[in-house]
């Protein structure tokens, strides 16, 4: 029988792993994205996720590179971070360079590191995309979620949908 590892330890490890194992780094900002620090030549995404309806689980933020066929594709992410859920979640994520990117988020309330769906395939957990791209009859297109990041701090706000 495997020993149970506390969720808080797993989340901490996941955040550290995301910061060290990926070309893009992520660190949570304690209060606002205004505190994202930058060095000359860095491109930082100051992400604010609003409308999280509970503090259960985590909010997973995934960044995709500026390649349409990689958007939402399995194993195609540039980086991902899981942060403790709160009504508003802030993250500072560094990307390799200025250019086009897209973001997908979800509220992993049960902390199973999976985006859960109902038996008919509808989302069972909150979700959102950069540009608050609509996902009315399916997933949004890459072009709807795409944004251009420039050197320095790039503020982005995404509203969670349930």
C-alpha positions in Angstrom: 0.0 0.0 0.0 1.4 3.4 -1.0 1.5 6.1 1.7 -0.9 9.0 1.0 0.9 12.2 0.1 -0.7 15.4 1.3 -2.4 17.5 -1.4 -0.6 20.6 -0.3 2.8 18.9 -0.8 1.8 17.7 -4.2 0.7 21.2 -5.2 3.9 22.7 -3.9 5.9 20.1 -5.8 3.9 20.7 -9.0 4.5 24.5 -8.8 8.3 23.9 -8.2 8.4 21.4 -11.0 6.6 23.8 -13.4 9.2 26.5 -12.5 12.3 24.3 -13.0 11.4 21.8 -15.7 9.8 24.0 -18.2 11.2 26.8 -20.4 8.4 29.0 -19.1 8.3 29.6 -15.4 5.4 30.3 -13.1 5.2 31.8 -9.7 2.0 32.8 -7.9 1.7 36.5 -7.0 0.4 37.0 -3.4 -1.9 39.9 -4.1 -1.9 41.3 -7.6 -0.2 40.9 -10.9 1.3 44.3 -10.5 4.0 42.6 -8.5 5.3 40.6 -11.4 9.0 41.4 -11.6 10.8 41.6 -15.0 14.3 41.9 -16.2 15.2 43.6 -19.6 14.2 41.3 -22.4 11.9 39.1 -20.4 8.3 38.5 -21.5 6.0 37.9 -18.5 2.3 37.1 -18.5 0.6 38.7 -15.4 -2.5 36.5 -15.3 -5.6 37.2 -13.2 -8.3 34.6 -13.1 -11.7 35.9 -11.8 -14.9 34.3 -10.9 -13.6 31.1 -9.2 -16.7 30.0 -7.3 -15.0 28.1 -4.4 -11.6 27.7 -2.8 -11.7 23.9 -3.2 -8.9 22.3 -5.2 -6.7 24.3 -7.6 -6.8 26.5 -10.7 -4.7 25.1 -13.5 -3.3 27.6 -16.0 -1.9 26.2 -19.2 0.0 28.2 -21.8 0.2 27.1 -25.5 2.7 28.4 -28.0 1.7 30.4 -31.1 1.0 27.3 -33.2 -2.7 26.7 -34.0 -2.4 22.9 -34.2 -0.8 22.7 -30.7 -3.7 24.6 -29.0 -5.5 22.2 -26.6 -3.6 19.2 -28.1 -2.4 16.5 -25.8 1.2 17.0 -24.7 1.5 20.3 -26.6 1.6 22.8 -23.8 4.4 25.2 -23.3 3.9 25.4 -19.5 1.4 24.7 -16.8 1.0 25.7 -13.2 -1.5 24.7 -10.6 -2.3 27.3 -7.9 -4.6 27.0 -4.8 -8.1 28.1 -5.7 -9.5 31.4 -4.5 -12.1 33.8 -5.8 -9.4 35.6 -7.7 -6.1 33.8 -8.6 -3.0 35.7 -9.7 0.0 34.2 -11.5 3.2 35.5 -13.1 4.4 33.3 -15.9 7.5 33.8 -18.0 7.4 32.8 -21.7 10.5 32.4 -23.8 10.0 35.5 -26.0 7.5 38.0 -27.3 5.0 36.5 -29.7 1.7 34.8 -29.9 0.3 32.5 -27.2 -3.0 31.1 -26.0 -4.1 30.2 -22.5 -6.6 27.6 -21.2 -7.6 27.4 -17.5 -9.8 25.2 -15.4 -10.9 24.9 -11.8 -9.8 21.5 -10.7 -12.2 21.4 -7.7 -11.6 17.7 -6.8 -7.8 18.1 -7.3 -7.5 15.1 -9.6 -5.4 17.0 -12.2 -7.9 16.2 -14.9 -10.6 18.4 -16.5 -13.8 16.5 -15.6 -16.8 16.3 -17.8 -20.4 15.0 -17.3 -21.5 11.7 -18.8 -22.7 13.6 -21.9 -19.4 15.4 -22.3 -20.2 18.8 -20.9 -17.7 20.5 -18.6 -18.2 19.4 -14.9 -15.6 22.0 -13.7 -15.1 25.7 -14.4 -13.0 26.7 -17.4 -11.8 29.7 -19.4 -9.6 30.9 -22.2 -7.4 33.9 -23.0 -9.5 36.7 -24.5 -12.4 35.1 -22.7 -12.8 33.3 -26.0 -16.3 31.9 -26.4 -16.9 28.1 -26.1 -20.6 27.9 -26.7 -20.9 24.9 -29.0 -17.5 23.3 -28.4 -14.0 24.5 -27.9 -12.9 27.9 -29.0 -10.6 28.3 -32.0 -7.0 29.1 -31.6 -7.6 32.5 -33.3 -10.3 33.4 -30.7 -7.9 32.6 -27.8 -4.7 33.9 -29.3 -3.0 37.0 -28.0 0.4 38.7 -28.6 2.8 39.1 -25.7 5.5 41.8 -25.8 8.7 42.2 -23.8 7.9 43.3 -20.2 4.8 42.5 -18.2 1.6 41.7 -20.1 -1.6 41.9 -18.0 -4.3 39.3 -18.9 -7.6 38.7 -17.2 -9.6 35.5 -17.7 -13.1 34.9 -16.3 -14.0 31.4 -15.1 -17.2 29.9 -16.6 -19.2 27.2 -14.9 
